[in-house]
Amino acid sequence: MRRSDRHGRRQNASLRNGRGRYECRAEALPQYEGFFAEFYDILHSSYDADLNMYLGLAREHGDPVLELGCGTGRLLIPLAAAGHTITGIDLSRDMLTRCQEKLDIEGKATAERVSLVQGDIRRFELGRKFNLIMAACNTILHCTATQDLLAVFATARKHLAPGGVFVVDFCIPNVKSMIESGGEEEVFEVIHPVRGTRIVDTYKATFDFVRQIETVDTRLEEWDGHSLIRSACARSQRGIYFPREVALALRFSGFKVAKTWKGYRRGPLVQTSRDIVCICKVNTSTPPSEPPSRPSSERPQ
Ligand SMILES: C[S@@+](CC[C@H](N)C(=O)[O-])C[C@H]1O[C@@H](n2cnc3c(N)ncnc32)[C@H](O)[C@@H]1O
């Protein structure tokens, strides 16, 4: 799995308060905390392959927009800057704080179009509906249990306005590359764009094809010359989902998949496709099946 594919829990939703803090005591996934949140932005500083597609979808379907797992605002901020009213929900306080810092620089008009909410995308209630809901950049893969995936889809359906569109994009498992690279340690280096220090990212992924779970061990180190300034480790897991499984989960949750695109240029799916974009609408002819009562992490073991 290529380096840029590796993206990345507890509950309640809370809005950012006036002092720049989020009141929710939710627990973020470790790969989106502290050093990792900062590293996310460094790693994705020039990644915008999906942005034009989302700008186009927002123009076509209109406001308001909701982004599930908005992170540091990689997509949310350009969408707001283009004039869209957008709410972003994320579990990670550190990712949201970085998003807010970038919004503060962006200017008042853009910042006023944005609402940031700290919460769990498997169970939130915003009390309003949206014309476009996005789960971009592999966010759904954080649902390692099927009932979590179903919970996210059920919540999205509840928040979708009549005629609205739910967009899910994720990478298609490349089994050959997973088998070849599984268990191998890989090391990447980038230069910190502000401090000029060297960031070393040591990464090992293992793939369990029976449980369909990828486990990733990451160690980040920041070096100033020969001095180690800081380091952080995280073990994270992601679900391995094939397109048909996600389509079935969407159908089960009361959506119909109106279109599937290969990648972000709206092309047809082909054998070599790496990313898939599902454009979903509410299936008005079939009611959704009963969603799971509680997300997996709350279930007794
Ligand atoms: C791969 S990042 C994508 C960030 C952003 N959408 C982008 O395109 O750059 C996934 C984001 O989903 C968030 N996330 C994962 N599980 C979540 C959950 N259960 N509830 C809310 N946010 C979640 C993570 O904190 C992270 O910021």
Ligand as a Chemical Component Dictionary entry (heavy atoms), coordinates in Angstrom:
data_LIG
# 
_chem_comp.id                   LIG 
_chem_comp.type                 NON-POLYMER 
_chem_comp.pdbx_formal_charge   0 
_chem_comp.three_letter_code    LIG 
# 
loop_
_chem_comp_atom.comp_id 
_chem_comp_atom.atom_id 
_chem_comp_atom.alt_atom_id 
_chem_comp_atom.type_symbol 
_chem_comp_atom.charge 
_chem_comp_atom.model_Cartn_x 
_chem_comp_atom.model_Cartn_y 
_chem_comp_atom.model_Cartn_z 
_chem_comp_atom.pdbx_ordinal 
LIG C1  C1  C 0  -7.760  10.049 6.748  1  
LIG S1  S1  S 1  -8.168  11.369 7.783  2  
LIG C2  C2  C 0  -9.052  12.379 6.608  3  
LIG C3  C3  C 0  -9.062  13.831 6.984  4  
LIG C4  C4  C 0  -9.671  14.748 5.923  5  
LIG N1  N1  N 0  -10.998 14.319 5.558  6  
LIG C5  C5  C 0  -8.818  14.791 4.675  7  
LIG O1  O1  O 0  -9.341  14.462 3.616  8  
LIG O2  O2  O -1 -7.656  15.157 4.769  9  
LIG C6  C6  C 0  -9.481  10.624 8.736  10 
LIG C7  C7  C 0  -10.055 11.534 9.797  11 
LIG O3  O3  O 0  -11.200 10.855 10.352 12 
LIG C8  C8  C 0  -11.219 11.053 11.748 13 
LIG N2  N2  N 0  -11.982 9.958  12.361 14 
LIG C9  C9  C 0  -11.686 8.643  12.345 15 
LIG N3  N3  N 0  -12.642 7.942  13.011 16 
LIG C10 C10 C 0  -13.545 8.851  13.436 17 
LIG C11 C11 C 0  -14.766 8.758  14.175 18 
LIG N4  N4  N 0  -15.240 7.571  14.606 19 
LIG N5  N5  N 0  -15.443 9.881  14.420 20 
LIG C12 C12 C 0  -14.982 11.089 13.992 21 
LIG N6  N6  N 0  -13.832 11.243 13.295 22 
LIG C13 C13 C 0  -13.126 10.136 13.011 23 
LIG C14 C14 C 0  -9.749  11.095 12.168 24 
LIG O4  O4  O 0  -9.574  11.759 13.408 25 
LIG C15 C15 C 0  -9.125  11.829 10.977 26 
LIG O5  O5  O 0  -9.052  13.210 11.191 27 
# 
loop_
_chem_comp_bond.comp_id 
_chem_comp_bond.atom_id_1 
_chem_comp_bond.atom_id_2 
_chem_comp_bond.value_order 
_chem_comp_bond.pdbx_ordinal 
LIG C1  S1  SING 1  
LIG S1  C2  SING 2  
LIG S1  C6  SING 3  
LIG C2  C3  SING 4  
LIG C3  C4  SING 5  
LIG C4  N1  SING 6  
LIG C4  C5  SING 7  
LIG C5  O1  DOUB 8  
LIG C5  O2  SING 9  
LIG C6  C7  SING 10 
LIG C7  O3  SING 11 
LIG C7  C15 SING 12 
LIG O3  C8  SING 13 
LIG C8  N2  SING 14 
LIG C8  C14 SING 15 
LIG N2  C9  SING 16 
LIG N2  C13 SING 17 
LIG C9  N3  DOUB 18 
LIG N3  C10 SING 19 
LIG C10 C11 SING 20 
LIG C10 C13 DOUB 21 
LIG C11 N4  SING 22 
LIG C11 N5  DOUB 23 
LIG N5  C12 SING 24 
LIG C12 N6  DOUB 25 
LIG N6  C13 SING 26 
LIG C14 O4  SING 27 
LIG C14 C15 SING 28 
LIG C15 O5  SING 29 
# 
